[in-house]
Amino acid sequence: MSNNPNKKWEKPWDGDTWRDVHGRLHRLLTPEHASDFQNVLCEVDKYLREKLGEGHPKQRFVRPSPEPLPGAADAVPVAAE
């Protein structure tokens, strides 16, 4: 997958390879999983663009503070099975 039409792949996929990969994805993705998969591909694409210097994210990720969530101290621990 490439967003840059001027980029050349080292080796193009032949028809059999493409059909094999497409068939595997088709069997794995049910309609309710397809949008999740599309979201993952979008996030990977954005990450790679940043790493390859081809773009910049609209906003930077800010790691949440390591403080516990409110009410977490009141939570009842679940016994291990």
mmCIF file of the N, C-alpha and C atoms, coordinates in Angstrom:
data_MODEL
# 
_entry.id   MODEL 
# 
loop_
_atom_site.group_PDB 
_atom_site.id 
_atom_site.type_symbol 
_atom_site.label_atom_id 
_atom_site.label_alt_id 
_atom_site.label_comp_id 
_atom_site.label_asym_id 
_atom_site.label_entity_id 
_atom_site.label_seq_id 
_atom_site.pdbx_PDB_ins_code 
_atom_site.Cartn_x 
_atom_site.Cartn_y 
_atom_site.Cartn_z 
_atom_site.occupancy 
_atom_site.B_iso_or_equiv 
_atom_site.pdbx_formal_charge 
_atom_site.auth_seq_id 
_atom_site.auth_comp_id 
_atom_site.auth_asym_id 
_atom_site.auth_atom_id 
_atom_site.pdbx_PDB_model_num 
ATOM 1   N N  . MET A 1 1  ? 0.848   -1.170  0.000   1.00 0.00 ? 1  MET A N  1 
ATOM 2   C CA . MET A 1 1  ? 0.000   0.000   0.000   1.00 0.00 ? 1  MET A CA 1 
ATOM 3   C C  . MET A 1 1  ? 0.890   1.227   0.000   1.00 0.00 ? 1  MET A C  1 
ATOM 4   N N  . SER A 1 2  ? 0.612   2.137   -0.866  1.00 0.00 ? 2  SER A N  1 
ATOM 5   C CA . SER A 1 2  ? 1.384   3.359   -0.928  1.00 0.00 ? 2  SER A CA 1 
ATOM 6   C C  . SER A 1 2  ? 0.471   4.507   -1.300  1.00 0.00 ? 2  SER A C  1 
ATOM 7   N N  . ASN A 1 3  ? 0.663   5.637   -0.636  1.00 0.00 ? 3  ASN A N  1 
ATOM 8   C CA . ASN A 1 3  ? -0.097  6.832   -0.979  1.00 0.00 ? 3  ASN A CA 1 
ATOM 9   C C  . ASN A 1 3  ? 0.569   7.613   -2.094  1.00 0.00 ? 3  ASN A C  1 
ATOM 10  N N  . ASN A 1 4  ? 1.814   7.293   -2.362  1.00 0.00 ? 4  ASN A N  1 
ATOM 11  C CA . ASN A 1 4  ? 2.574   8.016   -3.357  1.00 0.00 ? 4  ASN A CA 1 
ATOM 12  C C  . ASN A 1 4  ? 2.580   7.219   -4.660  1.00 0.00 ? 4  ASN A C  1 
ATOM 13  N N  . PRO A 1 5  ? 1.886   7.693   -5.680  1.00 0.00 ? 5  PRO A N  1 
ATOM 14  C CA . PRO A 1 5  ? 1.838   6.925   -6.929  1.00 0.00 ? 5  PRO A CA 1 
ATOM 15  C C  . PRO A 1 5  ? 3.194   6.873   -7.637  1.00 0.00 ? 5  PRO A C  1 
ATOM 16  N N  . ASN A 1 6  ? 4.146   7.724   -7.243  1.00 0.00 ? 6  ASN A N  1 
ATOM 17  C CA . ASN A 1 6  ? 5.467   7.720   -7.860  1.00 0.00 ? 6  ASN A CA 1 
ATOM 18  C C  . ASN A 1 6  ? 6.394   6.686   -7.233  1.00 0.00 ? 6  ASN A C  1 
ATOM 19  N N  . LYS A 1 7  ? 6.000   6.129   -6.084  1.00 0.00 ? 7  LYS A N  1 
ATOM 20  C CA . LYS A 1 7  ? 6.820   5.099   -5.448  1.00 0.00 ? 7  LYS A CA 1 
ATOM 21  C C  . LYS A 1 7  ? 6.648   3.796   -6.206  1.00 0.00 ? 7  LYS A C  1 
ATOM 22  N N  . LYS A 1 8  ? 7.743   3.117   -6.384  1.00 0.00 ? 8  LYS A N  1 
ATOM 23  C CA . LYS A 1 8  ? 7.692   1.834   -7.074  1.00 0.00 ? 8  LYS A CA 1 
ATOM 24  C C  . LYS A 1 8  ? 7.951   0.719   -6.066  1.00 0.00 ? 8  LYS A C  1 
ATOM 25  N N  . TRP A 1 9  ? 7.146   -0.309  -6.124  1.00 0.00 ? 9  TRP A N  1 
ATOM 26  C CA . TRP A 1 9  ? 7.357   -1.476  -5.280  1.00 0.00 ? 9  TRP A CA 1 
ATOM 27  C C  . TRP A 1 9  ? 8.543   -2.249  -5.809  1.00 0.00 ? 9  TRP A C  1 
ATOM 28  N N  . GLU A 1 10 ? 9.251   -2.920  -4.901  1.00 0.00 ? 10 GLU A N  1 
ATOM 29  C CA . GLU A 1 10 ? 10.384  -3.726  -5.339  1.00 0.00 ? 10 GLU A CA 1 
ATOM 30  C C  . GLU A 1 10 ? 9.914   -4.831  -6.276  1.00 0.00 ? 10 GLU A C  1 
ATOM 31  N N  . LYS A 1 11 ? 8.794   -5.453  -5.934  1.00 0.00 ? 11 LYS A N  1 
ATOM 32  C CA . LYS A 1 11 ? 8.272   -6.534  -6.768  1.00 0.00 ? 11 LYS A CA 1 
ATOM 33  C C  . LYS A 1 11 ? 6.742   -6.450  -6.736  1.00 0.00 ? 11 LYS A C  1 
ATOM 34  N N  . PRO A 1 12 ? 6.111   -6.274  -7.881  1.00 0.00 ? 12 PRO A N  1 
ATOM 35  C CA . PRO A 1 12 ? 4.643   -6.222  -7.884  1.00 0.00 ? 12 PRO A CA 1 
ATOM 36  C C  . PRO A 1 12 ? 4.056   -7.597  -7.577  1.00 0.00 ? 12 PRO A C  1 
ATOM 37  N N  . TRP A 1 13 ? 2.881   -7.588  -7.006  1.00 0.00 ? 13 TRP A N  1 
ATOM 38  C CA . TRP A 1 13 ? 2.189   -8.846  -6.722  1.00 0.00 ? 13 TRP A CA 1 
ATOM 39  C C  . TRP A 1 13 ? 1.669   -9.418  -8.028  1.00 0.00 ? 13 TRP A C  1 
ATOM 40  N N  . ASP A 1 14 ? 1.852   -10.721 -8.199  1.00 0.00 ? 14 ASP A N  1 
ATOM 41  C CA . ASP A 1 14 ? 1.244   -11.355 -9.359  1.00 0.00 ? 14 ASP A CA 1 
ATOM 42  C C  . ASP A 1 14 ? -0.210  -11.680 -9.018  1.00 0.00 ? 14 ASP A C  1 
ATOM 43  N N  . GLY A 1 15 ? -0.961  -12.083 -10.001 1.00 0.00 ? 15 GLY A N  1 
ATOM 44  C CA . GLY A 1 15 ? -2.385  -12.345 -9.797  1.00 0.00 ? 15 GLY A CA 1 
ATOM 45  C C  . GLY A 1 15 ? -2.672  -13.408 -8.759  1.00 0.00 ? 15 GLY A C  1 
ATOM 46  N N  . ASP A 1 16 ? -1.887  -14.475 -8.738  1.00 0.00 ? 16 ASP A N  1 
ATOM 47  C CA . ASP A 1 16 ? -2.115  -15.553 -7.774  1.00 0.00 ? 16 ASP A CA 1 
ATOM 48  C C  . ASP A 1 16 ? -1.867  -15.081 -6.343  1.00 0.00 ? 16 ASP A C  1 
ATOM 49  N N  . THR A 1 17 ? -0.796  -14.312 -6.134  1.00 0.00 ? 17 THR A N  1 
ATOM 50  C CA . THR A 1 17 ? -0.495  -13.800 -4.794  1.00 0.00 ? 17 THR A CA 1 
ATOM 51  C C  . THR A 1 17 ? -1.615  -12.874 -4.332  1.00 0.00 ? 17 THR A C  1 
ATOM 52  N N  . TRP A 1 18 ? -2.037  -11.966 -5.215  1.00 0.00 ? 18 TRP A N  1 
ATOM 53  C CA . TRP A 1 18 ? -3.096  -11.022 -4.859  1.00 0.00 ? 18 TRP A CA 1 
ATOM 54  C C  . TRP A 1 18 ? -4.379  -11.774 -4.491  1.00 0.00 ? 18 TRP A C  1 
ATOM 55  N N  . ARG A 1 19 ? -4.755  -12.765 -5.292  1.00 0.00 ? 19 ARG A N  1 
ATOM 56  C CA . ARG A 1 19 ? -5.976  -13.528 -5.017  1.00 0.00 ? 19 ARG A CA 1 
ATOM 57  C C  . ARG A 1 19 ? -5.858  -14.295 -3.704  1.00 0.00 ? 19 ARG A C  1 
ATOM 58  N N  . ASP A 1 20 ? -4.679  -14.829 -3.406  1.00 0.00 ? 20 ASP A N  1 
ATOM 59  C CA . ASP A 1 20 ? -4.469  -15.557 -2.159  1.00 0.00 ? 20 ASP A CA 1 
ATOM 60  C C  . ASP A 1 20 ? -4.642  -14.634 -0.953  1.00 0.00 ? 20 ASP A C  1 
ATOM 61  N N  . VAL A 1 21 ? -3.983  -13.493 -0.976  1.00 0.00 ? 21 VAL A N  1 
ATOM 62  C CA . VAL A 1 21 ? -4.077  -12.548 0.144   1.00 0.00 ? 21 VAL A CA 1 
ATOM 63  C C  . VAL A 1 21 ? -5.506  -12.012 0.259   1.00 0.00 ? 21 VAL A C  1 
ATOM 64  N N  . HIS A 1 22 ? -6.099  -11.659 -0.852  1.00 0.00 ? 22 HIS A N  1 
ATOM 65  C CA . HIS A 1 22 ? -7.474  -11.148 -0.836  1.00 0.00 ? 22 HIS A CA 1 
ATOM 66  C C  . HIS A 1 22 ? -8.433  -12.205 -0.282  1.00 0.00 ? 22 HIS A C  1 
ATOM 67  N N  . GLY A 1 23 ? -8.249  -13.442 -0.681  1.00 0.00 ? 23 GLY A N  1 
ATOM 68  C CA . GLY A 1 23 ? -9.109  -14.518 -0.193  1.00 0.00 ? 23 GLY A CA 1 
ATOM 69  C C  . GLY A 1 23 ? -8.984  -14.713 1.313   1.00 0.00 ? 23 GLY A C  1 
ATOM 70  N N  . ARG A 1 24 ? -7.756  -14.655 1.820   1.00 0.00 ? 24 ARG A N  1 
ATOM 71  C CA . ARG A 1 24 ? -7.566  -14.791 3.275   1.00 0.00 ? 24 ARG A CA 1 
ATOM 72  C C  . ARG A 1 24 ? -8.228  -13.648 4.026   1.00 0.00 ? 24 ARG A C  1 
ATOM 73  N N  . LEU A 1 25 ? -8.037  -12.437 3.552   1.00 0.00 ? 25 LEU A N  1 
ATOM 74  C CA . LEU A 1 25 ? -8.675  -11.290 4.210   1.00 0.00 ? 25 LEU A CA 1 
ATOM 75  C C  . LEU A 1 25 ? -10.194 -11.398 4.153   1.00 0.00 ? 25 LEU A C  1 
ATOM 76  N N  . HIS A 1 26 ? -10.707 -11.814 3.006   1.00 0.00 ? 26 HIS A N  1 
ATOM 77  C CA . HIS A 1 26 ? -12.153 -11.932 2.846   1.00 0.00 ? 26 HIS A CA 1 
ATOM 78  C C  . HIS A 1 26 ? -12.747 -12.941 3.842   1.00 0.00 ? 26 HIS A C  1 
ATOM 79  N N  . ARG A 1 27 ? -12.026 -14.037 4.074   1.00 0.00 ? 27 ARG A N  1 
ATOM 80  C CA . ARG A 1 27 ? -12.516 -15.033 5.033   1.00 0.00 ? 27 ARG A CA 1 
ATOM 81  C C  . ARG A 1 27 ? -12.418 -14.538 6.473   1.00 0.00 ? 27 ARG A C  1 
ATOM 82  N N  . LEU A 1 28 ? -11.432 -13.702 6.762   1.00 0.00 ? 28 LEU A N  1 
ATOM 83  C CA . LEU A 1 28 ? -11.239 -13.210 8.135   1.00 0.00 ? 28 LEU A CA 1 
ATOM 84  C C  . LEU A 1 28 ? -12.176 -12.068 8.505   1.00 0.00 ? 28 LEU A C  1 
ATOM 85  N N  . LEU A 1 29 ? -12.504 -11.241 7.529   1.00 0.00 ? 29 LEU A N  1 
ATOM 86  C CA . LEU A 1 29 ? -13.254 -10.025 7.822   1.00 0.00 ? 29 LEU A CA 1 
ATOM 87  C C  . LEU A 1 29 ? -14.746 -10.218 7.618   1.00 0.00 ? 29 LEU A C  1 
ATOM 88  N N  . THR A 1 30 ? -15.464 -10.193 8.701   1.00 0.00 ? 30 THR A N  1 
ATOM 89  C CA . THR A 1 30 ? -16.910 -10.159 8.608   1.00 0.00 ? 30 THR A CA 1 
ATOM 90  C C  . THR A 1 30 ? -17.299 -8.687  8.515   1.00 0.00 ? 30 THR A C  1 
ATOM 91  N N  . PRO A 1 31 ? -18.519 -8.376  8.115   1.00 0.00 ? 31 PRO A N  1 
ATOM 92  C CA . PRO A 1 31 ? -18.894 -6.957  7.988   1.00 0.00 ? 31 PRO A CA 1 
ATOM 93  C C  . PRO A 1 31 ? -18.632 -6.138  9.258   1.00 0.00 ? 31 PRO A C  1 
ATOM 94  N N  . GLU A 1 32 ? -18.854 -6.737  10.422  1.00 0.00 ? 32 GLU A N  1 
ATOM 95  C CA . GLU A 1 32 ? -18.623 -5.962  11.646  1.00 0.00 ? 32 GLU A CA 1 
ATOM 96  C C  . GLU A 1 32 ? -17.137 -5.768  11.954  1.00 0.00 ? 32 GLU A C  1 
ATOM 97  N N  . HIS A 1 33 ? -16.259 -6.586  11.355  1.00 0.00 ? 33 HIS A N  1 
ATOM 98  C CA . HIS A 1 33 ? -14.821 -6.415  11.558  1.00 0.00 ? 33 HIS A CA 1 
ATOM 99  C C  . HIS A 1 33 ? -14.187 -5.534  10.492  1.00 0.00 ? 33 HIS A C  1 
ATOM 100 N N  . ALA A 1 34 ? -14.851 -5.369  9.367   1.00 0.00 ? 34 ALA A N  1 
ATOM 101 C CA . ALA A 1 34 ? -14.258 -4.632  8.247   1.00 0.00 ? 34 ALA A CA 1 
ATOM 102 C C  . ALA A 1 34 ? -13.946 -3.190  8.617   1.00 0.00 ? 34 ALA A C  1 
ATOM 103 N N  . SER A 1 35 ? -14.835 -2.520  9.340   1.00 0.00 ? 35 SER A N  1 
ATOM 104 C CA . SER A 1 35 ? -14.570 -1.126  9.706   1.00 0.00 ? 35 SER A CA 1 
ATOM 105 C C  . SER A 1 35 ? -13.430 -1.031  10.703  1.00 0.00 ? 35 SER A C  1 
ATOM 106 N N  . ASP A 1 36 ? -13.307 -2.021  11.610  1.00 0.00 ? 36 ASP A N  1 
ATOM 107 C CA . ASP A 1 36 ? -12.169 -2.032  12.537  1.00 0.00 ? 36 ASP A CA 1 
ATOM 108 C C  . ASP A 1 36 ? -10.865 -2.179  11.765  1.00 0.00 ? 36 ASP A C  1 
ATOM 109 N N  . PHE A 1 37 ? -10.856 -3.061  10.782  1.00 0.00 ? 37 PHE A N  1 
ATOM 110 C CA . PHE A 1 37 ? -9.666  -3.280  9.980   1.00 0.00 ? 37 PHE A CA 1 
ATOM 111 C C  . PHE A 1 37 ? -9.306  -2.024  9.189   1.00 0.00 ? 37 PHE A C  1 
ATOM 112 N N  . GLN A 1 38 ? -10.316 -1.360  8.657   1.00 0.00 ? 38 GLN A N  1 
ATOM 113 C CA . GLN A 1 38 ? -10.082 -0.115  7.923   1.00 0.00 ? 38 GLN A CA 1 
ATOM 114 C C  . GLN A 1 38 ? -9.475  0.932   8.847   1.00 0.00 ? 38 GLN A C  1 
ATOM 115 N N  . ASN A 1 39 ? -9.967  1.016   10.082  1.00 0.00 ? 39 ASN A N  1 
ATOM 116 C CA . ASN A 1 39 ? -9.417  1.972   11.041  1.00 0.00 ? 39 ASN A CA 1 
ATOM 117 C C  . ASN A 1 39 ? -7.958  1.660   11.364  1.00 0.00 ? 39 ASN A C  1 
ATOM 118 N N  . VAL A 1 40 ? -7.643  0.379   11.528  1.00 0.00 ? 40 VAL A N  1 
ATOM 119 C CA . VAL A 1 40 ? -6.258  -0.019  11.812  1.00 0.00 ? 40 VAL A CA 1 
ATOM 120 C C  . VAL A 1 40 ? -5.357  0.374   10.648  1.00 0.00 ? 40 VAL A C  1 
ATOM 121 N N  . LEU A 1 41 ? -5.787  0.088   9.421   1.00 0.00 ? 41 LEU A N  1 
ATOM 122 C CA . LEU A 1 41 ? -4.982  0.454   8.259   1.00 0.00 ? 41 LEU A CA 1 
ATOM 123 C C  . LEU A 1 41 ? -4.762  1.964   8.186   1.00 0.00 ? 41 LEU A C  1 
ATOM 124 N N  . CYS A 1 42 ? -5.779  2.735   8.522   1.00 0.00 ? 42 CYS A N  1 
ATOM 125 C CA . CYS A 1 42 ? -5.662  4.190   8.504   1.00 0.00 ? 42 CYS A CA 1 
ATOM 126 C C  . CYS A 1 42 ? -4.627  4.655   9.526   1.00 0.00 ? 42 CYS A C  1 
ATOM 127 N N  . GLU A 1 43 ? -4.684  4.101   10.745  1.00 0.00 ? 43 GLU A N  1 
ATOM 128 C CA . GLU A 1 43 ? -3.732  4.492   11.791  1.00 0.00 ? 43 GLU A CA 1 
ATOM 129 C C  . GLU A 1 43 ? -2.308  4.084   11.422  1.00 0.00 ? 43 GLU A C  1 
ATOM 130 N N  . VAL A 1 44 ? -2.137  2.908   10.845  1.00 0.00 ? 44 VAL A N  1 
ATOM 131 C CA . VAL A 1 44 ? -0.805  2.465   10.421  1.00 0.00 ? 44 VAL A CA 1 
ATOM 132 C C  . VAL A 1 44 ? -0.287  3.386   9.315   1.00 0.00 ? 44 VAL A C  1 
ATOM 133 N N  . ASP A 1 45 ? -1.153  3.750   8.383   1.00 0.00 ? 45 ASP A N  1 
ATOM 134 C CA . ASP A 1 45 ? -0.775  4.650   7.301   1.00 0.00 ? 45 ASP A CA 1 
ATOM 135 C C  . ASP A 1 45 ? -0.301  5.988   7.857   1.00 0.00 ? 45 ASP A C  1 
ATOM 136 N N  . LYS A 1 46 ? -1.041  6.555   8.811   1.00 0.00 ? 46 LYS A N  1 
ATOM 137 C CA . LYS A 1 46 ? -0.644  7.834   9.409   1.00 0.00 ? 46 LYS A CA 1 
ATOM 138 C C  . LYS A 1 46 ? 0.689   7.712   10.134  1.00 0.00 ? 46 LYS A C  1 
ATOM 139 N N  . TYR A 1 47 ? 0.878   6.607   10.862  1.00 0.00 ? 47 TYR A N  1 
ATOM 140 C CA . TYR A 1 47 ? 2.121   6.380   11.593  1.00 0.00 ? 47 TYR A CA 1 
ATOM 141 C C  . TYR A 1 47 ? 3.298   6.306   10.622  1.00 0.00 ? 47 TYR A C  1 
ATOM 142 N N  . LEU A 1 48 ? 3.131   5.537   9.543   1.00 0.00 ? 48 LEU A N  1 
ATOM 143 C CA . LEU A 1 48 ? 4.220   5.377   8.580   1.00 0.00 ? 48 LEU A CA 1 
ATOM 144 C C  . LEU A 1 48 ? 4.534   6.678   7.849   1.00 0.00 ? 48 LEU A C  1 
ATOM 145 N N  . ARG A 1 49 ? 3.511   7.458   7.524   1.00 0.00 ? 49 ARG A N  1 
ATOM 146 C CA . ARG A 1 49 ? 3.763   8.745   6.878   1.00 0.00 ? 49 ARG A CA 1 
ATOM 147 C C  . ARG A 1 49 ? 4.644   9.629   7.749   1.00 0.00 ? 49 ARG A C  1 
ATOM 148 N N  . GLU A 1 50 ? 4.352   9.665   9.044   1.00 0.00 ? 50 GLU A N  1 
ATOM 149 C CA . GLU A 1 50 ? 5.144   10.462  9.980   1.00 0.00 ? 50 GLU A CA 1 
ATOM 150 C C  . GLU A 1 50 ? 6.572   9.927   10.041  1.00 0.00 ? 50 GLU A C  1 
ATOM 151 N N  . LYS A 1 51 ? 6.726   8.609   10.182  1.00 0.00 ? 51 LYS A N  1 
ATOM 152 C CA . LYS A 1 51 ? 8.055   8.009   10.301  1.00 0.00 ? 51 LYS A CA 1 
ATOM 153 C C  . LYS A 1 51 ? 8.889   8.191   9.035   1.00 0.00 ? 51 LYS A C  1 
ATOM 154 N N  . LEU A 1 52 ? 8.238   8.186   7.879   1.00 0.00 ? 52 LEU A N  1 
ATOM 155 C CA . LEU A 1 52 ? 8.950   8.323   6.618   1.00 0.00 ? 52 LEU A CA 1 
ATOM 156 C C  . LEU A 1 52 ? 9.114   9.776   6.180   1.00 0.00 ? 52 LEU A C  1 
ATOM 157 N N  . GLY A 1 53 ? 8.622   10.701  7.009   1.00 0.00 ? 53 GLY A N  1 
ATOM 158 C CA . GLY A 1 53 ? 8.757   12.121  6.692   1.00 0.00 ? 53 GLY A CA 1 
ATOM 159 C C  . GLY A 1 53 ? 7.862   12.589  5.566   1.00 0.00 ? 53 GLY A C  1 
ATOM 160 N N  . GLU A 1 54 ? 6.751   11.884  5.337   1.00 0.00 ? 54 GLU A N  1 
ATOM 161 C CA . GLU A 1 54 ? 5.841   12.244  4.246   1.00 0.00 ? 54 GLU A CA 1 
ATOM 162 C C  . GLU A 1 54 ? 4.633   13.038  4.724   1.00 0.00 ? 54 GLU A C  1 
ATOM 163 N N  . GLY A 1 55 ? 4.571   13.316  5.997   1.00 0.00 ? 55 GLY A N  1 
ATOM 164 C CA . GLY A 1 55 ? 3.434   14.061  6.518   1.00 0.00 ? 55 GLY A CA 1 
ATOM 165 C C  . GLY A 1 55 ? 3.560   14.263  8.012   1.00 0.00 ? 55 GLY A C  1 
ATOM 166 N N  . HIS A 1 56 ? 2.623   14.998  8.552   1.00 0.00 ? 56 HIS A N  1 
ATOM 167 C CA . HIS A 1 56 ? 2.618   15.280  9.988   1.00 0.00 ? 56 HIS A CA 1 
ATOM 168 C C  . HIS A 1 56 ? 1.207   15.065  10.522  1.00 0.00 ? 56 HIS A C  1 
ATOM 169 N N  . PRO A 1 57 ? 1.092   14.542  11.733  1.00 0.00 ? 57 PRO A N  1 
ATOM 170 C CA . PRO A 1 57 ? -0.244  14.345  12.297  1.00 0.00 ? 57 PRO A CA 1 
ATOM 171 C C  . PRO A 1 57 ? -0.920  15.683  12.598  1.00 0.00 ? 57 PRO A C  1 
ATOM 172 N N  . LYS A 1 58 ? -2.239  15.686  12.553  1.00 0.00 ? 58 LYS A N  1 
ATOM 173 C CA . LYS A 1 58 ? -2.986  16.902  12.867  1.00 0.00 ? 58 LYS A CA 1 
ATOM 174 C C  . LYS A 1 58 ? -2.805  17.292  14.326  1.00 0.00 ? 58 LYS A C  1 
ATOM 175 N N  . GLN A 1 59 ? -2.690  16.297  15.182  1.00 0.00 ? 59 GLN A N  1 
ATOM 176 C CA . GLN A 1 59 ? -2.439  16.576  16.597  1.00 0.00 ? 59 GLN A CA 1 
ATOM 177 C C  . GLN A 1 59 ? -1.533  15.504  17.158  1.00 0.00 ? 59 GLN A C  1 
ATOM 178 N N  . ARG A 1 60 ? -0.738  15.881  18.114  1.00 0.00 ? 60 ARG A N  1 
ATOM 179 C CA . ARG A 1 60 ? 0.207   14.964  18.740  1.00 0.00 ? 60 ARG A CA 1 
ATOM 180 C C  . ARG A 1 60 ? -0.485  14.138  19.807  1.00 0.00 ? 60 ARG A C  1 
ATOM 181 N N  . PHE A 1 61 ? -0.048  12.893  19.946  1.00 0.00 ? 61 PHE A N  1 
ATOM 182 C CA . PHE A 1 61 ? -0.550  12.021  20.999  1.00 0.00 ? 61 PHE A CA 1 
ATOM 183 C C  . PHE A 1 61 ? 0.081   12.458  22.313  1.00 0.00 ? 61 PHE A C  1 
ATOM 184 N N  . VAL A 1 62 ? -0.754  12.625  23.327  1.00 0.00 ? 62 VAL A N  1 
ATOM 185 C CA . VAL A 1 62 ? -0.269  12.965  24.658  1.00 0.00 ? 62 VAL A CA 1 
ATOM 186 C C  . VAL A 1 62 ? -0.638  11.808  25.565  1.00 0.00 ? 62 VAL A C  1 
ATOM 187 N N  . ARG A 1 63 ? 0.389   11.176  26.119  1.00 0.00 ? 63 ARG A N  1 
ATOM 188 C CA . ARG A 1 63 ? 0.161   10.019  26.990  1.00 0.00 ? 63 ARG A CA 1 
ATOM 189 C C  . ARG A 1 63 ? -0.575  10.478  28.241  1.00 0.00 ? 63 ARG A C  1 
ATOM 190 N N  . PRO A 1 64 ? -1.640  9.783   28.613  1.00 0.00 ? 64 PRO A N  1 
ATOM 191 C CA . PRO A 1 64 ? -2.362  10.161  29.830  1.00 0.00 ? 64 PRO A CA 1 
ATOM 192 C C  . PRO A 1 64 ? -1.477  9.983   31.059  1.00 0.00 ? 64 PRO A C  1 
ATOM 193 N N  . SER A 1 65 ? -1.792  10.734  32.094  1.00 0.00 ? 65 SER A N  1 
ATOM 194 C CA . SER A 1 65 ? -0.997  10.640  33.321  1.00 0.00 ? 65 SER A CA 1 
ATOM 195 C C  . SER A 1 65 ? -1.150  9.249   33.927  1.00 0.00 ? 65 SER A C  1 
ATOM 196 N N  . PRO A 1 66 ? -0.135  8.784   34.645  1.00 0.00 ? 66 PRO A N  1 
ATOM 197 C CA . PRO A 1 66 ? -0.205  7.450   35.235  1.00 0.00 ? 66 PRO A CA 1 
ATOM 198 C C  . PRO A 1 66 ? -1.059  7.386   36.499  1.00 0.00 ? 66 PRO A C  1 
ATOM 199 N N  . GLU A 1 67 ? -1.735  8.480   36.818  1.00 0.00 ? 67 GLU A N  1 
ATOM 200 C CA . GLU A 1 67 ? -2.578  8.484   38.009  1.00 0.00 ? 67 GLU A CA 1 
ATOM 201 C C  . GLU A 1 67 ? -3.741  7.519   37.812  1.00 0.00 ? 67 GLU A C  1 
ATOM 202 N N  . PRO A 1 68 ? -4.161  6.838   38.904  1.00 0.00 ? 68 PRO A N  1 
ATOM 203 C CA . PRO A 1 68 ? -5.292  5.910   38.772  1.00 0.00 ? 68 PRO A CA 1 
ATOM 204 C C  . PRO A 1 68 ? -6.577  6.651   38.436  1.00 0.00 ? 68 PRO A C  1 
ATOM 205 N N  . LEU A 1 69 ? -7.471  5.942   37.797  1.00 0.00 ? 69 LEU A N  1 
ATOM 206 C CA . LEU A 1 69 ? -8.767  6.516   37.459  1.00 0.00 ? 69 LEU A CA 1 
ATOM 207 C C  . LEU A 1 69 ? -9.564  6.790   38.728  1.00 0.00 ? 69 LEU A C  1 
ATOM 208 N N  . PRO A 1 70 ? -10.410 7.806   38.710  1.00 0.00 ? 70 PRO A N  1 
ATOM 209 C CA . PRO A 1 70 ? -11.238 8.078   39.891  1.00 0.00 ? 70 PRO A CA 1 
ATOM 210 C C  . PRO A 1 70 ? -12.090 6.848   40.235  1.00 0.00 ? 70 PRO A C  1 
ATOM 211 N N  . GLY A 1 71 ? -12.095 6.501   41.492  1.00 0.00 ? 71 GLY A N  1 
ATOM 212 C CA . GLY A 1 71 ? -12.881 5.363   41.946  1.00 0.00 ? 71 GLY A CA 1 
ATOM 213 C C  . GLY A 1 71 ? -12.173 4.035   41.831  1.00 0.00 ? 71 GLY A C  1 
ATOM 214 N N  . ALA A 1 72 ? -10.967 4.025   41.252  1.00 0.00 ? 72 ALA A N  1 
ATOM 215 C CA . ALA A 1 72 ? -10.237 2.764   41.075  1.00 0.00 ? 72 ALA A CA 1 
ATOM 216 C C  . ALA A 1 72 ? -9.855  2.157   42.415  1.00 0.00 ? 72 ALA A C  1 
ATOM 217 N N  . ALA A 1 73 ? -9.622  2.988   43.432  1.00 0.00 ? 73 ALA A N  1 
ATOM 218 C CA . ALA A 1 73 ? -9.238  2.482   44.749  1.00 0.00 ? 73 ALA A CA 1 
ATOM 219 C C  . ALA A 1 73 ? -10.412 1.757   45.408  1.00 0.00 ? 73 ALA A C  1 
ATOM 220 N N  . ASP A 1 74 ? -11.629 2.088   44.998  1.00 0.00 ? 74 ASP A N  1 
ATOM 221 C CA . ASP A 1 74 ? -12.824 1.467   45.580  1.00 0.00 ? 74 ASP A CA 1 
ATOM 222 C C  . ASP A 1 74 ? -13.207 0.177   44.866  1.00 0.00 ? 74 ASP A C  1 
ATOM 223 N N  . ALA A 1 75 ? -12.516 -0.130  43.784  1.00 0.00 ? 75 ALA A N  1 
ATOM 224 C CA . ALA A 1 75 ? -12.881 -1.317  43.005  1.00 0.00 ? 75 ALA A CA 1 
ATOM 225 C C  . ALA A 1 75 ? -12.595 -2.579  43.789  1.00 0.00 ? 75 ALA A C  1 
ATOM 226 N N  . VAL A 1 76 ? -13.455 -3.550  43.578  1.00 0.00 ? 76 VAL A N  1 
ATOM 227 C CA . VAL A 1 76 ? -13.300 -4.847  44.265  1.00 0.00 ? 76 VAL A CA 1 
ATOM 228 C C  . VAL A 1 76 ? -12.401 -5.724  43.400  1.00 0.00 ? 76 VAL A C  1 
ATOM 229 N N  . PRO A 1 77 ? -11.304 -6.244  43.937  1.00 0.00 ? 77 PRO A N  1 
ATOM 230 C CA . PRO A 1 77 ? -10.440 -7.108  43.130  1.00 0.00 ? 77 PRO A CA 1 
ATOM 231 C C  . PRO A 1 77 ? -11.145 -8.392  42.744  1.00 0.00 ? 77 PRO A C  1 
ATOM 232 N N  . VAL A 1 78 ? -10.856 -8.872  41.554  1.00 0.00 ? 78 VAL A N  1 
ATOM 233 C CA . VAL A 1 78 ? -11.459 -10.102 41.057  1.00 0.00 ? 78 VAL A CA 1 
ATOM 234 C C  . VAL A 1 78 ? -10.486 -11.249 41.366  1.00 0.00 ? 78 VAL A C  1 
ATOM 235 N N  . ALA A 1 79 ? -11.022 -12.314 41.950  1.00 0.00 ? 79 ALA A N  1 
ATOM 236 C CA . ALA A 1 79 ? -10.184 -13.469 42.302  1.00 0.00 ? 79 ALA A CA 1 
ATOM 237 C C  . ALA A 1 79 ? -9.732  -14.182 41.044  1.00 0.00 ? 79 ALA A C  1 
ATOM 238 N N  . ALA A 1 80 ? -8.476  -14.602 41.040  1.00 0.00 ? 80 ALA A N  1 
ATOM 239 C CA . ALA A 1 80 ? -7.941  -15.350 39.902  1.00 0.00 ? 80 ALA A CA 1 
ATOM 240 C C  . ALA A 1 80 ? -8.523  -16.760 39.913  1.00 0.00 ? 80 ALA A C  1 
ATOM 241 N N  . GLU A 1 81 ? -8.773  -17.258 38.704  1.00 0.00 ? 81 GLU A N  1 
ATOM 242 C CA . GLU A 1 81 ? -9.341  -18.606 38.604  1.00 0.00 ? 81 GLU A CA 1 
ATOM 243 C C  . GLU A 1 81 ? -8.275  -19.655 38.604  1.00 0.00 ? 81 GLU A C  1 
# 
